Amino acid sequence: WVAQASTEVMTFTFTDYRRRLQEASRNFTRKGWESFTKALEQSRIIELVEDNQQVVTAAPRGAPLLLEEGIRGGRYSWVVQIPMVVTYQSGSKSRSDNLMVTVVIVRVPRLESPNGVGIEQWIAVQQ
């Protein structure tokens, strides 16, 4: 689930990013989504994708690694790392970034998420 959710949230184009991100928001808690969208704004990724008419695709570079699990803040949670490659393409030009994405996943009510879990925190570090 975590590899699929991470890939989904970082795969979009300059024409459909609003819809794609809205769909991907279902994988986050409210707090996690606010934090993720704030990071997107600060990094100016959306602005650059629009300006350069880019297509962004993400893929895992390896299996997710479970770093921690247990009760944190009264909820069961998992800390997972996923090595990813994010590719930005515009016409014949292409650039890829290797990222190490660390996510904190928490258990949530099924009314909040059909999977019963949500991404509470997303930290992506370029490698």
PEBEL-V735802 format. One record per helix or strand of 2 or more residues. SS is the DSSP state (helix for helix, strand for strand). FROM is the first residue (numbers start at 0). TO is the last residue. Records with the same first field share a line. If there is no record, write none. Layout:
SS->FROM-TO, FROM-TO
//
This chain:
helix->1-8, 16-26, 29-42, 44-50
strand->11-12, 54-59, 64-71, 74-89, 92-106, 116-125
//
